[in-house]
Amino acid sequence: MLNKRSHWKIPYLSNIFLRFLKKNNNKKKLKIKTQNRNSFIPSTLLTKTLNIYNGKKYQPIIIRKEMVGHKIGEFGITKILGYKPKKKRKTQVKRKKN
């Protein structure tokens, strides 16, 4: 039985992460700003903050141990659940006829 493609393909890392891995700057807190949602999260980014673009604004996300190996786009929420407020009904005052 053949494995799925995701098991044998090489994890994709964008240039932003490759530059960060070369610097390996642990002394200061570095916030990475990215629009690339298809990169894998490497283990060297643990406890770092990523600002992920969701189509409208950048969302800050702190990388935890459970996130390593997944893609960045899985954690940047793009859709908002539909919320429609109820319309207020106009109440009519009934007048009594005398």
GICORNOR-V528838 format. One record per helix or strand. SS is the DSSP state (alpha for helix, beta for strand). FROM is the first residue (numbers start at 1). LEN is the number of residues. If there is no record, write none. Layout:
ss/from/len
SS/FROM/LEN
SS/FROM/LEN
This chain:
ss/from/len
alpha/5/4
alpha/15/9
beta/31/4
beta/40/1
alpha/43/3
beta/49/5
beta/58/5
alpha/65/3
beta/71/1
alpha/72/3
